[in-house]
């Protein structure tokens, strides 16, 4: 690829984003982000021995989102139907995880009164929020127009 071609590619990508044509790319980014997030979640929940059965929820809801995200790259129909449905479930799971993580900090000795100790040592408060953000990306992808 020559330099002028790459400049045109960058201009086209910027123009697509500026005009709301980012559905295909955001669908793919959602699939990749969900897969990476699930890997990290699995390792952390494995270290905690999956002590609460809900710890399996993020692992279970990720594969459908990854499939829908990849499908959204290749099919506008998938991007408008399966992707927002699975992304909404993924985001809701992340928000519910926020509750469980906050409850985990509260249940530690001293609870929120010893937040300076319990927040770093307890379940990570912001980690499930990332799941909600990834789910939001999938929902946003469905609202955008497809790249030309």
C-alpha positions as CSV (number, residue, x, y, z in Angstrom):
1,X,0.0,0.0,0.0
2,X,1.4,3.4,-0.9
3,X,1.3,6.4,1.3
4,X,-1.5,8.2,-0.7
5,X,-3.6,5.0,-0.5
6,X,-3.2,4.9,3.3
7,X,-4.1,8.5,3.6
8,X,-7.3,7.8,1.6
9,X,-8.1,4.8,3.8
10,X,-7.7,6.9,7.0
11,X,-9.9,9.7,5.4
12,X,-12.5,7.1,4.6
13,X,-12.5,5.6,8.1
14,X,-12.7,9.0,9.7
15,X,-15.6,10.0,7.3
16,X,-17.4,6.7,8.1
17,X,-17.2,7.3,11.8
18,X,-18.2,11.0,11.5
19,X,-21.3,10.0,9.5
20,X,-22.3,7.2,11.8
21,X,-21.2,4.3,9.5
22,X,-19.4,2.1,11.9
23,X,-21.7,-0.9,12.4
24,X,-19.5,-3.6,10.9
25,X,-16.3,-2.4,12.7
26,X,-18.0,-2.0,16.0
27,X,-19.6,-5.4,15.7
28,X,-16.2,-6.9,15.3
29,X,-14.7,-4.9,18.1
30,X,-17.5,-6.0,20.4
31,X,-16.8,-9.7,19.6
32,X,-13.0,-9.3,20.3
33,X,-13.6,-7.2,23.5
34,X,-16.1,-9.8,24.8
35,X,-13.7,-12.7,24.1
36,X,-10.8,-10.9,25.9
37,X,-13.0,-9.9,28.8
38,X,-14.3,-13.4,29.2
39,X,-10.8,-14.8,29.4
40,X,-9.9,-12.4,32.1
41,X,-13.2,-13.0,34.0
42,X,-12.7,-16.8,33.8
43,X,-9.2,-16.6,35.2
44,X,-10.3,-14.3,38.1
45,X,-13.4,-16.3,38.9
46,X,-11.4,-19.6,38.7
47,X,-9.0,-18.1,41.3
48,X,-12.1,-17.5,43.5
49,X,-13.2,-21.2,42.8
50,X,-16.4,-20.0,41.3
51,X,-17.7,-19.6,44.9
52,X,-21.0,-18.1,43.8
53,X,-22.9,-19.9,41.0
54,X,-23.5,-16.5,39.4
55,X,-19.8,-16.3,38.6
56,X,-20.5,-18.6,35.7
57,X,-22.9,-16.1,34.1
58,X,-20.3,-14.0,32.3
59,X,-18.6,-17.1,31.0
60,X,-22.0,-18.4,29.7
61,X,-23.3,-15.2,28.1
62,X,-20.0,-14.4,26.2
63,X,-20.1,-17.1,23.4
64,X,-23.4,-15.9,22.0
65,X,-22.2,-12.3,22.0
66,X,-19.0,-13.3,20.2
67,X,-20.9,-15.2,17.6
68,X,-23.4,-12.4,17.1
69,X,-20.6,-9.9,16.9
70,X,-18.8,-11.9,14.2
71,X,-22.1,-12.4,12.5
72,X,-22.7,-8.7,12.6
73,X,-19.4,-8.1,10.7
74,X,-20.7,-10.2,7.8
75,X,-24.5,-9.7,7.9
76,X,-26.5,-6.6,8.5
77,X,-29.4,-8.8,9.7
78,X,-27.3,-10.3,12.5
79,X,-26.1,-6.8,13.4
80,X,-29.6,-5.5,13.8
81,X,-31.2,-8.6,15.5
82,X,-28.9,-11.0,17.3
83,X,-26.2,-8.5,18.3
84,X,-28.4,-6.1,20.3
85,X,-30.2,-8.9,22.0
86,X,-27.1,-10.7,23.1
87,X,-25.3,-7.4,23.9
88,X,-28.2,-6.3,26.2
89,X,-28.0,-9.6,28.1
90,X,-24.2,-9.1,28.4
91,X,-24.6,-5.5,29.6
92,X,-27.3,-6.6,32.2
93,X,-25.0,-9.3,33.4
94,X,-22.2,-6.8,33.9
95,X,-24.5,-4.5,35.8
96,X,-25.7,-7.3,38.0
97,X,-22.0,-8.2,38.6
98,X,-21.5,-4.7,39.8
99,X,-24.0,-5.4,42.5
100,X,-22.4,-8.7,43.5
101,X,-18.9,-7.1,43.6
102,X,-20.2,-4.2,45.8
103,X,-21.9,-6.8,48.0
104,X,-18.6,-8.7,48.2
105,X,-16.8,-5.6,49.5
106,X,-19.6,-4.9,52.0
107,X,-19.4,-8.5,53.3
108,X,-15.7,-8.3,54.1
109,X,-14.9,-7.5,57.8
110,X,-15.5,-3.8,58.3
111,X,-17.4,-3.5,55.0
112,X,-17.5,-0.1,53.5
113,X,-16.2,1.5,56.7
114,X,-12.8,0.1,55.9
115,X,-13.1,0.8,52.2
116,X,-9.5,1.8,51.9
117,X,-8.6,-1.8,52.6
118,X,-11.6,-3.7,51.4
119,X,-12.0,-2.2,48.0
120,X,-8.4,-3.1,46.8
121,X,-8.5,-6.5,48.6
122,X,-12.1,-7.5,47.7
123,X,-13.7,-8.2,44.4
124,X,-12.8,-5.5,41.8
125,X,-15.6,-2.9,41.8
126,X,-15.1,-1.6,38.3
127,X,-14.5,-5.0,36.5
128,X,-18.1,-5.9,35.8
129,X,-18.7,-2.4,34.5
130,X,-16.4,-3.2,31.6
131,X,-18.8,-6.0,30.7
132,X,-21.6,-3.4,30.6
133,X,-19.5,-1.2,28.4
134,X,-18.8,-4.0,26.0
135,X,-22.5,-4.8,25.9
136,X,-23.2,-1.1,25.2
137,X,-20.8,-1.3,22.3
138,X,-22.8,-4.1,20.8
139,X,-26.1,-2.1,21.3
140,X,-24.5,1.0,19.7
141,X,-23.3,-1.1,16.7
142,X,-26.9,-2.0,16.0
143,X,-27.9,1.6,16.0
144,X,-25.2,2.8,13.6
145,X,-25.3,2.6,9.8
146,X,-23.2,0.0,7.9
147,X,-20.0,1.0,6.3
148,X,-20.1,1.4,2.5
